[in-house]
Amino acid sequence: MNKKEMINAIACRTGKSKEDIKRILDVFMDTVGDTLADGDRVRLTGFGTFSVSTRAERKGRNPQTGEPITIKKRKVVRFKAGSDLSGKVN
């Protein structure tokens, strides 16, 4: 499901306009991004937790030349599914 399909699905379930749902979804994504950028977690009970962790520097290889390279450390977004969400998948 992509963003447009998500907006359509929520609009159908709630009876709200697609424009309203798009604005709400955009604000949600901006808020999650801003919170993670500040170093905080976003916990949605039952759904899951978004957090930021640091991936350590590591060795790799250039796929074109096979030459060894060093991949710099970087921050990555993590998501751990909550019990309600996991229960829907199992």
PyMOL Python script that loads the backbone (N, CA, C, O; Angstrom):
from pymol import cmd

cmd.read_pdbstr("""\
ATOM      1  N   MET A   1       0.857  -1.175   0.000  1.00  0.00           N
ATOM      2  CA  MET A   1       0.000   0.000   0.000  1.00  0.00           C
ATOM      3  C   MET A   1       0.902   1.236   0.000  1.00  0.00           C
ATOM      4  O   MET A   1       1.828   1.341   0.804  1.00  0.00           O
ATOM      5  N   ASN A   2       0.622   2.152  -0.896  1.00  0.00           N
ATOM      6  CA  ASN A   2       1.381   3.398  -0.921  1.00  0.00           C
ATOM      7  C   ASN A   2       0.576   4.491  -0.205  1.00  0.00           C
ATOM      8  O   ASN A   2      -0.521   4.240   0.294  1.00  0.00           O
ATOM      9  N   LYS A   3       1.136   5.703  -0.163  1.00  0.00           N
ATOM     10  CA  LYS A   3       0.506   6.794   0.577  1.00  0.00           C
ATOM     11  C   LYS A   3      -0.885   7.124   0.027  1.00  0.00           C
ATOM     12  O   LYS A   3      -1.828   7.326   0.792  1.00  0.00           O
ATOM     13  N   LYS A   4      -1.004   7.177  -1.295  1.00  0.00           N
ATOM     14  CA  LYS A   4      -2.296   7.507  -1.909  1.00  0.00           C
ATOM     15  C   LYS A   4      -3.350   6.455  -1.552  1.00  0.00           C
ATOM     16  O   LYS A   4      -4.490   6.798  -1.239  1.00  0.00           O
ATOM     17  N   GLU A   5      -2.973   5.198  -1.599  1.00  0.00           N
ATOM     18  CA  GLU A   5      -3.903   4.120  -1.242  1.00  0.00           C
ATOM     19  C   GLU A   5      -4.277   4.191   0.232  1.00  0.00           C
ATOM     20  O   GLU A   5      -5.421   3.919   0.596  1.00  0.00           O
ATOM     21  N   MET A   6      -3.313   4.557   1.087  1.00  0.00           N
ATOM     22  CA  MET A   6      -3.588   4.707   2.520  1.00  0.00           C
ATOM     23  C   MET A   6      -4.599   5.823   2.749  1.00  0.00           C
ATOM     24  O   MET A   6      -5.537   5.668   3.530  1.00  0.00           O
ATOM     25  N   ILE A   7      -4.406   6.942   2.070  1.00  0.00           N
ATOM     26  CA  ILE A   7      -5.334   8.070   2.194  1.00  0.00           C
ATOM     27  C   ILE A   7      -6.736   7.652   1.764  1.00  0.00           C
ATOM     28  O   ILE A   7      -7.710   7.964   2.450  1.00  0.00           O
ATOM     29  N   ASN A   8      -6.849   6.953   0.641  1.00  0.00           N
ATOM     30  CA  ASN A   8      -8.158   6.488   0.160  1.00  0.00           C
ATOM     31  C   ASN A   8      -8.812   5.545   1.159  1.00  0.00           C
ATOM     32  O   ASN A   8     -10.008   5.658   1.425  1.00  0.00           O
ATOM     33  N   ALA A   9      -8.042   4.615   1.715  1.00  0.00           N
ATOM     34  CA  ALA A   9      -8.586   3.634   2.669  1.00  0.00           C
ATOM     35  C   ALA A   9      -9.094   4.327   3.931  1.00  0.00           C
ATOM     36  O   ALA A   9     -10.176   4.005   4.423  1.00  0.00           O
ATOM     37  N   ILE A  10      -8.323   5.271   4.455  1.00  0.00           N
ATOM     38  CA  ILE A  10      -8.742   5.983   5.670  1.00  0.00           C
ATOM     39  C   ILE A  10      -9.965   6.844   5.383  1.00  0.00           C
ATOM     40  O   ILE A  10     -10.885   6.910   6.198  1.00  0.00           O
ATOM     41  N   ALA A  11      -9.980   7.504   4.227  1.00  0.00           N
ATOM     42  CA  ALA A  11     -11.132   8.347   3.863  1.00  0.00           C
ATOM     43  C   ALA A  11     -12.400   7.509   3.756  1.00  0.00           C
ATOM     44  O   ALA A  11     -13.462   7.936   4.207  1.00  0.00           O
ATOM     45  N   CYS A  12     -12.301   6.327   3.169  1.00  0.00           N
ATOM     46  CA  CYS A  12     -13.473   5.451   3.045  1.00  0.00           C
ATOM     47  C   CYS A  12     -13.975   4.987   4.411  1.00  0.00           C
ATOM     48  O   CYS A  12     -15.183   4.923   4.644  1.00  0.00           O
ATOM     49  N   ARG A  13     -13.052   4.666   5.309  1.00  0.00           N
ATOM     50  CA  ARG A  13     -13.437   4.164   6.632  1.00  0.00           C
ATOM     51  C   ARG A  13     -13.989   5.253   7.540  1.00  0.00           C
ATOM     52  O   ARG A  13     -14.822   4.974   8.402  1.00  0.00           O
ATOM     53  N   THR A  14     -13.538   6.487   7.357  1.00  0.00           N
ATOM     54  CA  THR A  14     -13.943   7.550   8.271  1.00  0.00           C
ATOM     55  C   THR A  14     -15.021   8.467   7.709  1.00  0.00           C
ATOM     56  O   THR A  14     -15.701   9.163   8.463  1.00  0.00           O
ATOM     57  N   GLY A  15     -15.180   8.471   6.390  1.00  0.00           N
ATOM     58  CA  GLY A  15     -16.133   9.389   5.779  1.00  0.00           C
ATOM     59  C   GLY A  15     -15.601  10.808   5.658  1.00  0.00           C
ATOM     60  O   GLY A  15     -16.339  11.717   5.278  1.00  0.00           O
ATOM     61  N   LYS A  16     -14.322  11.006   5.979  1.00  0.00           N
ATOM     62  CA  LYS A  16     -13.689  12.326   5.856  1.00  0.00           C
ATOM     63  C   LYS A  16     -13.160  12.496   4.436  1.00  0.00           C
ATOM     64  O   LYS A  16     -13.010  11.523   3.698  1.00  0.00           O
ATOM     65  N   SER A  17     -12.881  13.739   4.063  1.00  0.00           N
ATOM     66  CA  SER A  17     -12.385  13.993   2.710  1.00  0.00           C
ATOM     67  C   SER A  17     -10.933  13.529   2.579  1.00  0.00           C
ATOM     68  O   SER A  17     -10.188  13.474   3.557  1.00  0.00           O
ATOM     69  N   LYS A  18     -10.556  13.201   1.352  1.00  0.00           N
ATOM     70  CA  LYS A  18      -9.180  12.775   1.085  1.00  0.00           C
ATOM     71  C   LYS A  18      -8.200  13.903   1.403  1.00  0.00           C
ATOM     72  O   LYS A  18      -7.091  13.645   1.870  1.00  0.00           O
ATOM     73  N   GLU A  19      -8.596  15.140   1.156  1.00  0.00           N
ATOM     74  CA  GLU A  19      -7.728  16.293   1.429  1.00  0.00           C
ATOM     75  C   GLU A  19      -7.447  16.409   2.923  1.00  0.00           C
ATOM     76  O   GLU A  19      -6.311  16.665   3.324  1.00  0.00           O
ATOM     77  N   ASP A  20      -8.487  16.219   3.756  1.00  0.00           N
ATOM     78  CA  ASP A  20      -8.298  16.274   5.211  1.00  0.00           C
ATOM     79  C   ASP A  20      -7.378  15.152   5.680  1.00  0.00           C
ATOM     80  O   ASP A  20      -6.490  15.373   6.502  1.00  0.00           O
ATOM     81  N   ILE A  21      -7.592  13.962   5.159  1.00  0.00           N
ATOM     82  CA  ILE A  21      -6.774  12.812   5.555  1.00  0.00           C
ATOM     83  C   ILE A  21      -5.331  13.017   5.122  1.00  0.00           C
ATOM     84  O   ILE A  21      -4.411  12.680   5.868  1.00  0.00           O
ATOM     85  N   LYS A  22      -5.117  13.563   3.930  1.00  0.00           N
ATOM     86  CA  LYS A  22      -3.757  13.819   3.454  1.00  0.00           C
ATOM     87  C   LYS A  22      -3.048  14.801   4.380  1.00  0.00           C
ATOM     88  O   LYS A  22      -1.891  14.589   4.745  1.00  0.00           O
ATOM     89  N   ARG A  23      -3.744  15.887   4.763  1.00  0.00           N
ATOM     90  CA  ARG A  23      -3.146  16.875   5.673  1.00  0.00           C
ATOM     91  C   ARG A  23      -2.794  16.238   7.012  1.00  0.00           C
ATOM     92  O   ARG A  23      -1.720  16.492   7.558  1.00  0.00           O
ATOM     93  N   ILE A  24      -3.690  15.416   7.539  1.00  0.00           N
ATOM     94  CA  ILE A  24      -3.444  14.758   8.832  1.00  0.00           C
ATOM     95  C   ILE A  24      -2.268  13.803   8.721  1.00  0.00           C
ATOM     96  O   ILE A  24      -1.410  13.783   9.603  1.00  0.00           O
ATOM     97  N   LEU A  25      -2.210  13.016   7.661  1.00  0.00           N
ATOM     98  CA  LEU A  25      -1.111  12.067   7.474  1.00  0.00           C
ATOM     99  C   LEU A  25       0.218  12.800   7.305  1.00  0.00           C
ATOM    100  O   LEU A  25       1.236  12.367   7.845  1.00  0.00           O
ATOM    101  N   ASP A  26       0.215  13.908   6.560  1.00  0.00           N
ATOM    102  CA  ASP A  26       1.433  14.705   6.394  1.00  0.00           C
ATOM    103  C   ASP A  26       1.914  15.265   7.733  1.00  0.00           C
ATOM    104  O   ASP A  26       3.108  15.229   8.031  1.00  0.00           O
ATOM    105  N   VAL A  27       0.986  15.780   8.535  1.00  0.00           N
ATOM    106  CA  VAL A  27       1.352  16.316   9.851  1.00  0.00           C
ATOM    107  C   VAL A  27       1.887  15.194  10.742  1.00  0.00           C
ATOM    108  O   VAL A  27       2.858  15.396  11.472  1.00  0.00           O
ATOM    109  N   PHE A  28       1.269  14.026  10.692  1.00  0.00           N
ATOM    110  CA  PHE A  28       1.744  12.877  11.473  1.00  0.00           C
ATOM    111  C   PHE A  28       3.180  12.538  11.089  1.00  0.00           C
ATOM    112  O   PHE A  28       4.032  12.382  11.963  1.00  0.00           O
ATOM    113  N   MET A  29       3.456  12.424   9.793  1.00  0.00           N
ATOM    114  CA  MET A  29       4.796  12.057   9.335  1.00  0.00           C
ATOM    115  C   MET A  29       5.818  13.138   9.702  1.00  0.00           C
ATOM    116  O   MET A  29       6.937  12.818  10.104  1.00  0.00           O
ATOM    117  N   ASP A  30       5.444  14.414   9.566  1.00  0.00           N
ATOM    118  CA  ASP A  30       6.346  15.505   9.948  1.00  0.00           C
ATOM    119  C   ASP A  30       6.640  15.468  11.445  1.00  0.00           C
ATOM    120  O   ASP A  30       7.782  15.660  11.862  1.00  0.00           O
ATOM    121  N   THR A  31       5.615  15.223  12.245  1.00  0.00           N
ATOM    122  CA  THR A  31       5.780  15.187  13.694  1.00  0.00           C
ATOM    123  C   THR A  31       6.681  14.031  14.113  1.00  0.00           C
ATOM    124  O   THR A  31       7.554  14.199  14.965  1.00  0.00           O
ATOM    125  N   VAL A  32       6.474  12.862  13.518  1.00  0.00           N
ATOM    126  CA  VAL A  32       7.338  11.717  13.821  1.00  0.00           C
ATOM    127  C   VAL A  32       8.776  12.037  13.419  1.00  0.00           C
ATOM    128  O   VAL A  32       9.701  11.780  14.190  1.00  0.00           O
ATOM    129  N   GLY A  33       8.975  12.589  12.233  1.00  0.00           N
ATOM    130  CA  GLY A  33      10.315  12.936  11.771  1.00  0.00           C
ATOM    131  C   GLY A  33      11.000  13.963  12.665  1.00  0.00           C
ATOM    132  O   GLY A  33      12.177  13.815  12.995  1.00  0.00           O
ATOM    133  N   ASP A  34      10.270  14.999  13.056  1.00  0.00           N
ATOM    134  CA  ASP A  34      10.833  16.026  13.927  1.00  0.00           C
ATOM    135  C   ASP A  34      11.193  15.457  15.295  1.00  0.00           C
ATOM    136  O   ASP A  34      12.238  15.790  15.855  1.00  0.00           O
ATOM    137  N   THR A  35      10.336  14.605  15.827  1.00  0.00           N
ATOM    138  CA  THR A  35      10.596  14.003  17.129  1.00  0.00           C
ATOM    139  C   THR A  35      11.833  13.120  17.079  1.00  0.00           C
ATOM    140  O   THR A  35      12.672  13.173  17.979  1.00  0.00           O
ATOM    141  N   LEU A  36      11.952  12.304  16.027  1.00  0.00           N
ATOM    142  CA  LEU A  36      13.132  11.447  15.884  1.00  0.00           C
ATOM    143  C   LEU A  36      14.393  12.277  15.683  1.00  0.00           C
ATOM    144  O   LEU A  36      15.451  11.929  16.209  1.00  0.00           O
ATOM    145  N   ALA A  37      14.295  13.372  14.929  1.00  0.00           N
ATOM    146  CA  ALA A  37      15.447  14.249  14.708  1.00  0.00           C
ATOM    147  C   ALA A  37      15.927  14.876  16.017  1.00  0.00           C
ATOM    148  O   ALA A  37      17.114  15.166  16.167  1.00  0.00           O
ATOM    149  N   ASP A  38      15.019  15.084  16.953  1.00  0.00           N
ATOM    150  CA  ASP A  38      15.370  15.625  18.268  1.00  0.00           C
ATOM    151  C   ASP A  38      15.958  14.565  19.193  1.00  0.00           C
ATOM    152  O   ASP A  38      16.372  14.878  20.310  1.00  0.00           O
ATOM    153  N   GLY A  39      15.999  13.302  18.734  1.00  0.00           N
ATOM    154  CA  GLY A  39      16.576  12.229  19.533  1.00  0.00           C
ATOM    155  C   GLY A  39      15.590  11.503  20.427  1.00  0.00           C
ATOM    156  O   GLY A  39      15.990  10.674  21.245  1.00  0.00           O
ATOM    157  N   ASP A  40      14.312  11.801  20.286  1.00  0.00           N
ATOM    158  CA  ASP A  40      13.285  11.142  21.099  1.00  0.00           C
ATOM    159  C   ASP A  40      12.667   9.973  20.351  1.00  0.00           C
ATOM    160  O   ASP A  40      12.850   9.825  19.142  1.00  0.00           O
ATOM    161  N   ARG A  41      11.932   9.143  21.087  1.00  0.00           N
ATOM    162  CA  ARG A  41      11.192   8.017  20.499  1.00  0.00           C
ATOM    163  C   ARG A  41       9.730   8.408  20.323  1.00  0.00           C
ATOM    164  O   ARG A  41       9.234   9.325  20.979  1.00  0.00           O
ATOM    165  N   VAL A  42       9.053   7.701  19.433  1.00  0.00           N
ATOM    166  CA  VAL A  42       7.611   7.856  19.266  1.00  0.00           C
ATOM    167  C   VAL A  42       7.001   6.496  19.574  1.00  0.00           C
ATOM    168  O   VAL A  42       7.225   5.526  18.850  1.00  0.00           O
ATOM    169  N   ARG A  43       6.224   6.434  20.656  1.00  0.00           N
ATOM    170  CA  ARG A  43       5.589   5.181  21.073  1.00  0.00           C
ATOM    171  C   ARG A  43       4.079   5.290  20.876  1.00  0.00           C
ATOM    172  O   ARG A  43       3.427   6.162  21.450  1.00  0.00           O
ATOM    173  N   LEU A  44       3.545   4.409  20.072  1.00  0.00           N
ATOM    174  CA  LEU A  44       2.101   4.331  19.852  1.00  0.00           C
ATOM    175  C   LEU A  44       1.669   2.982  20.399  1.00  0.00           C
ATOM    176  O   LEU A  44       1.828   1.956  19.738  1.00  0.00           O
ATOM    177  N   THR A  45       1.127   2.986  21.601  1.00  0.00           N
ATOM    178  CA  THR A  45       0.795   1.753  22.302  1.00  0.00           C
ATOM    179  C   THR A  45      -0.050   0.840  21.430  1.00  0.00           C
ATOM    180  O   THR A  45      -1.074   1.247  20.881  1.00  0.00           O
ATOM    181  N   GLY A  46       0.401  -0.403  21.314  1.00  0.00           N
ATOM    182  CA  GLY A  46      -0.292  -1.395  20.516  1.00  0.00           C
ATOM    183  C   GLY A  46       0.156  -1.411  19.061  1.00  0.00           C
ATOM    184  O   GLY A  46       0.126  -2.459  18.416  1.00  0.00           O
ATOM    185  N   PHE A  47       0.575  -0.253  18.535  1.00  0.00           N
ATOM    186  CA  PHE A  47       1.009  -0.172  17.146  1.00  0.00           C
ATOM    187  C   PHE A  47       2.505  -0.412  17.027  1.00  0.00           C
ATOM    188  O   PHE A  47       2.938  -1.299  16.291  1.00  0.00           O
ATOM    189  N   GLY A  48       3.299   0.379  17.751  1.00  0.00           N
ATOM    190  CA  GLY A  48       4.740   0.175  17.699  1.00  0.00           C
ATOM    191  C   GLY A  48       5.511   1.391  18.151  1.00  0.00           C
ATOM    192  O   GLY A  48       4.937   2.404  18.551  1.00  0.00           O
ATOM    193  N   THR A  49       6.842   1.273  18.078  1.00  0.00           N
ATOM    194  CA  THR A  49       7.747   2.326  18.515  1.00  0.00           C
ATOM    195  C   THR A  49       8.733   2.667  17.408  1.00  0.00           C
ATOM    196  O   THR A  49       9.387   1.786  16.850  1.00  0.00           O
ATOM    197  N   PHE A  50       8.832   3.954  17.099  1.00  0.00           N
ATOM    198  CA  PHE A  50       9.833   4.459  16.178  1.00  0.00           C
ATOM    199  C   PHE A  50      10.987   4.994  17.022  1.00  0.00           C
ATOM    200  O   PHE A  50      10.762   5.690  18.013  1.00  0.00           O
ATOM    201  N   SER A  51      12.213   4.676  16.636  1.00  0.00           N
ATOM    202  CA  SER A  51      13.381   5.185  17.343  1.00  0.00           C
ATOM    203  C   SER A  51      14.532   5.365  16.362  1.00  0.00           C
ATOM    204  O   SER A  51      14.462   4.936  15.211  1.00  0.00           O
ATOM    205  N   VAL A  52      15.590   6.007  16.840  1.00  0.00           N
ATOM    206  CA  VAL A  52      16.791   6.225  16.032  1.00  0.00           C
ATOM    207  C   VAL A  52      17.933   5.481  16.704  1.00  0.00           C
ATOM    208  O   VAL A  52      18.101   5.558  17.921  1.00  0.00           O
ATOM    209  N   SER A  53      18.711   4.766  15.915  1.00  0.00           N
ATOM    210  CA  SER A  53      19.917   4.128  16.438  1.00  0.00           C
ATOM    211  C   SER A  53      21.068   4.443  15.494  1.00  0.00           C
ATOM    212  O   SER A  53      20.865   4.880  14.361  1.00  0.00           O
ATOM    213  N   THR A  54      22.269   4.215  15.982  1.00  0.00           N
ATOM    214  CA  THR A  54      23.457   4.494  15.194  1.00  0.00           C
ATOM    215  C   THR A  54      24.032   3.193  14.671  1.00  0.00           C
ATOM    216  O   THR A  54      24.329   2.281  15.443  1.00  0.00           O
ATOM    217  N   ARG A  55      24.185   3.110  13.387  1.00  0.00           N
ATOM    218  CA  ARG A  55      24.814   1.952  12.754  1.00  0.00           C
ATOM    219  C   ARG A  55      26.317   2.223  12.749  1.00  0.00           C
ATOM    220  O   ARG A  55      26.757   3.254  12.241  1.00  0.00           O
ATOM    221  N   ALA A  56      27.100   1.315  13.304  1.00  0.00           N
ATOM    222  CA  ALA A  56      28.541   1.502  13.445  1.00  0.00           C
ATOM    223  C   ALA A  56      29.241   1.515  12.082  1.00  0.00           C
ATOM    224  O   ALA A  56      28.727   1.000  11.089  1.00  0.00           O
ATOM    225  N   GLU A  57      30.426   2.121  12.073  1.00  0.00           N
ATOM    226  CA  GLU A  57      31.261   2.081  10.881  1.00  0.00           C
ATOM    227  C   GLU A  57      31.605   0.623  10.584  1.00  0.00           C
ATOM    228  O   GLU A  57      31.813  -0.169  11.502  1.00  0.00           O
ATOM    229  N   ARG A  58      31.665   0.270   9.290  1.00  0.00           N
ATOM    230  CA  ARG A  58      31.944  -1.125   8.948  1.00  0.00           C
ATOM    231  C   ARG A  58      32.672  -1.198   7.610  1.00  0.00           C
ATOM    232  O   ARG A  58      32.712  -0.238   6.840  1.00  0.00           O
ATOM    233  N   LYS A  59      33.234  -2.347   7.370  1.00  0.00           N
ATOM    234  CA  LYS A  59      33.941  -2.577   6.111  1.00  0.00           C
ATOM    235  C   LYS A  59      32.957  -3.090   5.069  1.00  0.00           C
ATOM    236  O   LYS A  59      32.013  -3.808   5.398  1.00  0.00           O
ATOM    237  N   GLY A  60      33.179  -2.723   3.828  1.00  0.00           N
ATOM    238  CA  GLY A  60      32.360  -3.194   2.725  1.00  0.00           C
ATOM    239  C   GLY A  60      33.214  -3.295   1.475  1.00  0.00           C
ATOM    240  O   GLY A  60      34.429  -3.103   1.521  1.00  0.00           O
ATOM    241  N   ARG A  61      32.575  -3.594   0.372  1.00  0.00           N
ATOM    242  CA  ARG A  61      33.282  -3.682  -0.913  1.00  0.00           C
ATOM    243  C   ARG A  61      32.517  -2.901  -1.956  1.00  0.00           C
ATOM    244  O   ARG A  61      31.287  -2.910  -1.985  1.00  0.00           O
ATOM    245  N   ASN A  62      33.261  -2.225  -2.811  1.00  0.00           N
ATOM    246  CA  ASN A  62      32.672  -1.539  -3.945  1.00  0.00           C
ATOM    247  C   ASN A  62      32.171  -2.627  -4.904  1.00  0.00           C
ATOM    248  O   ASN A  62      32.973  -3.434  -5.374  1.00  0.00           O
ATOM    249  N   PRO A  63      30.871  -2.669  -5.206  1.00  0.00           N
ATOM    250  CA  PRO A  63      30.346  -3.741  -6.043  1.00  0.00           C
ATOM    251  C   PRO A  63      30.878  -3.727  -7.486  1.00  0.00           C
ATOM    252  O   PRO A  63      30.869  -4.760  -8.155  1.00  0.00           O
ATOM    253  N   GLN A  64      31.332  -2.581  -7.961  1.00  0.00           N
ATOM    254  CA  GLN A  64      31.840  -2.508  -9.332  1.00  0.00           C
ATOM    255  C   GLN A  64      33.289  -2.963  -9.442  1.00  0.00           C
ATOM    256  O   GLN A  64      33.669  -3.631 -10.404  1.00  0.00           O
ATOM    257  N   THR A  65      34.098  -2.594  -8.442  1.00  0.00           N
ATOM    258  CA  THR A  65      35.529  -2.903  -8.536  1.00  0.00           C
ATOM    259  C   THR A  65      35.975  -3.998  -7.582  1.00  0.00           C
ATOM    260  O   THR A  65      37.041  -4.584  -7.771  1.00  0.00           O
ATOM    261  N   GLY A  66      35.177  -4.282  -6.560  1.00  0.00           N
ATOM    262  CA  GLY A  66      35.575  -5.261  -5.553  1.00  0.00           C
ATOM    263  C   GLY A  66      36.542  -4.688  -4.533  1.00  0.00           C
ATOM    264  O   GLY A  66      36.984  -5.399  -3.631  1.00  0.00           O
ATOM    265  N   GLU A  67      36.873  -3.422  -4.664  1.00  0.00           N
ATOM    266  CA  GLU A  67      37.819  -2.766  -3.768  1.00  0.00           C
ATOM    267  C   GLU A  67      37.212  -2.591  -2.378  1.00  0.00           C
ATOM    268  O   GLU A  67      36.053  -2.191  -2.265  1.00  0.00           O
ATOM    269  N   PRO A  68      37.972  -2.884  -1.312  1.00  0.00           N
ATOM    270  CA  PRO A  68      37.453  -2.688   0.053  1.00  0.00           C
ATOM    271  C   PRO A  68      37.224  -1.194   0.324  1.00  0.00           C
ATOM    272  O   PRO A  68      38.013  -0.343  -0.085  1.00  0.00           O
ATOM    273  N   ILE A  69      36.133  -0.905   1.016  1.00  0.00           N
ATOM    274  CA  ILE A  69      35.823   0.474   1.397  1.00  0.00           C
ATOM    275  C   ILE A  69      35.357   0.483   2.847  1.00  0.00           C
ATOM    276  O   ILE A  69      34.980  -0.551   3.399  1.00  0.00           O
ATOM    277  N   THR A  70      35.388   1.656   3.449  1.00  0.00           N
ATOM    278  CA  THR A  70      34.858   1.832   4.795  1.00  0.00           C
ATOM    279  C   THR A  70      33.534   2.568   4.688  1.00  0.00           C
ATOM    280  O   THR A  70      33.459   3.654   4.112  1.00  0.00           O
ATOM    281  N   ILE A  71      32.497   1.974   5.245  1.00  0.00           N
ATOM    282  CA  ILE A  71      31.171   2.591   5.258  1.00  0.00           C
ATOM    283  C   ILE A  71      31.055   3.349   6.568  1.00  0.00           C
ATOM    284  O   ILE A  71      31.168   2.755   7.641  1.00  0.00           O
ATOM    285  N   LYS A  72      30.830   4.661   6.493  1.00  0.00           N
ATOM    286  CA  LYS A  72      30.788   5.506   7.683  1.00  0.00           C
ATOM    287  C   LYS A  72      29.606   5.154   8.577  1.00  0.00           C
ATOM    288  O   LYS A  72      28.595   4.619   8.124  1.00  0.00           O
ATOM    289  N   LYS A  73      29.766   5.473   9.877  1.00  0.00           N
ATOM    290  CA  LYS A  73      28.637   5.278  10.788  1.00  0.00           C
ATOM    291  C   LYS A  73      27.546   6.262  10.428  1.00  0.00           C
ATOM    292  O   LYS A  73      27.817   7.339   9.898  1.00  0.00           O
ATOM    293  N   ARG A  74      26.299   5.884  10.722  1.00  0.00           N
ATOM    294  CA  ARG A  74      25.182   6.768  10.424  1.00  0.00           C
ATOM    295  C   ARG A  74      23.995   6.429  11.296  1.00  0.00           C
ATOM    296  O   ARG A  74      23.915   5.347  11.877  1.00  0.00           O
ATOM    297  N   LYS A  75      23.080   7.364  11.377  1.00  0.00           N
ATOM    298  CA  LYS A  75      21.861   7.160  12.143  1.00  0.00           C
ATOM    299  C   LYS A  75      20.806   6.554  11.234  1.00  0.00           C
ATOM    300  O   LYS A  75      20.683   6.935  10.070  1.00  0.00           O
ATOM    301  N   VAL A  76      20.044   5.609  11.771  1.00  0.00           N
ATOM    302  CA  VAL A  76      18.977   4.964  11.013  1.00  0.00           C
ATOM    303  C   VAL A  76      17.705   4.931  11.859  1.00  0.00           C
ATOM    304  O   VAL A  76      17.767   4.889  13.088  1.00  0.00           O
ATOM    305  N   VAL A  77      16.569   4.951  11.197  1.00  0.00           N
ATOM    306  CA  VAL A  77      15.279   4.863  11.876  1.00  0.00           C
ATOM    307  C   VAL A  77      14.925   3.403  12.058  1.00  0.00           C
ATOM    308  O   VAL A  77      15.054   2.604  11.130  1.00  0.00           O
ATOM    309  N   ARG A  78      14.482   3.058  13.243  1.00  0.00           N
ATOM    310  CA  ARG A  78      14.045   1.700  13.555  1.00  0.00           C
ATOM    311  C   ARG A  78      12.560   1.733  13.901  1.00  0.00           C
ATOM    312  O   ARG A  78      12.040   2.734  14.393  1.00  0.00           O
ATOM    313  N   PHE A  79      11.895   0.615  13.632  1.00  0.00           N
ATOM    314  CA  PHE A  79      10.496   0.463  14.018  1.00  0.00           C
ATOM    315  C   PHE A  79      10.325  -0.915  14.630  1.00  0.00           C
ATOM    316  O   PHE A  79      10.691  -1.924  14.028  1.00  0.00           O
ATOM    317  N   LYS A  80       9.766  -0.950  15.830  1.00  0.00           N
ATOM    318  CA  LYS A  80       9.461  -2.223  16.482  1.00  0.00           C
ATOM    319  C   LYS A  80       7.948  -2.304  16.624  1.00  0.00           C
ATOM    320  O   LYS A  80       7.328  -1.469  17.282  1.00  0.00           O
ATOM    321  N   ALA A  81       7.366  -3.311  16.002  1.00  0.00           N
ATOM    322  CA  ALA A  81       5.911  -3.466  16.016  1.00  0.00           C
ATOM    323  C   ALA A  81       5.404  -3.773  17.416  1.00  0.00           C
ATOM    324  O   ALA A  81       6.041  -4.501  18.177  1.00  0.00           O
ATOM    325  N   GLY A  82       4.251  -3.207  17.742  1.00  0.00           N
ATOM    326  CA  GLY A  82       3.597  -3.470  19.015  1.00  0.00           C
ATOM    327  C   GLY A  82       2.773  -4.745  18.961  1.00  0.00           C
ATOM    328  O   GLY A  82       2.630  -5.362  17.905  1.00  0.00           O
ATOM    329  N   SER A  83       2.238  -5.129  20.098  1.00  0.00           N
ATOM    330  CA  SER A  83       1.520  -6.408  20.208  1.00  0.00           C
ATOM    331  C   SER A  83       0.250  -6.452  19.352  1.00  0.00           C
ATOM    332  O   SER A  83      -0.036  -7.478  18.735  1.00  0.00           O
ATOM    333  N   ASP A  84      -0.511  -5.363  19.305  1.00  0.00           N
ATOM    334  CA  ASP A  84      -1.741  -5.362  18.509  1.00  0.00           C
ATOM    335  C   ASP A  84      -1.430  -5.526  17.019  1.00  0.00           C
ATOM    336  O   ASP A  84      -2.089  -6.296  16.321  1.00  0.00           O
ATOM    337  N   LEU A  85      -0.427  -4.801  16.547  1.00  0.00           N
ATOM    338  CA  LEU A  85      -0.039  -4.887  15.140  1.00  0.00           C
ATOM    339  C   LEU A  85       0.518  -6.280  14.815  1.00  0.00           C
ATOM    340  O   LEU A  85       0.176  -6.865  13.787  1.00  0.00           O
ATOM    341  N   SER A  86       1.358  -6.791  15.676  1.00  0.00           N
ATOM    342  CA  SER A  86       1.915  -8.135  15.458  1.00  0.00           C
ATOM    343  C   SER A  86       0.825  -9.180  15.442  1.00  0.00           C
ATOM    344  O   SER A  86       0.882 -10.129  14.660  1.00  0.00           O
ATOM    345  N   GLY A  87      -0.173  -9.018  16.300  1.00  0.00           N
ATOM    346  CA  GLY A  87      -1.263  -9.976  16.376  1.00  0.00           C
ATOM    347  C   GLY A  87      -2.092 -10.017  15.101  1.00  0.00           C
ATOM    348  O   GLY A  87      -2.648 -11.064  14.768  1.00  0.00           O
ATOM    349  N   LYS A  88      -2.188  -8.914  14.385  1.00  0.00           N
ATOM    350  CA  LYS A  88      -2.950  -8.876  13.134  1.00  0.00           C
ATOM    351  C   LYS A  88      -2.232  -9.631  12.014  1.00  0.00           C
ATOM    352  O   LYS A  88      -2.871 -10.129  11.088  1.00  0.00           O
ATOM    353  N   VAL A  89      -0.903  -9.714  12.103  1.00  0.00           N
ATOM    354  CA  VAL A  89      -0.119 -10.346  11.059  1.00  0.00           C
ATOM    355  C   VAL A  89      -0.033 -11.861  11.275  1.00  0.00           C
ATOM    356  O   VAL A  89       0.014 -12.632  10.317  1.00  0.00           O
ATOM    357  N   ASN A  90      -0.014 -12.263  12.513  1.00  0.00           N
ATOM    358  CA  ASN A  90       0.127 -13.707  12.811  1.00  0.00           C
ATOM    359  C   ASN A  90      -1.170 -14.455  12.690  1.00  0.00           C
ATOM    360  O   ASN A  90      -1.207 -15.666  12.909  1.00  0.00           O
TER     361      ASN A  90
END
""", "prot")
cmd.dss("prot")
cmd.show_as("cartoon", "prot")
cmd.util.cbc("prot")
cmd.orient("prot")
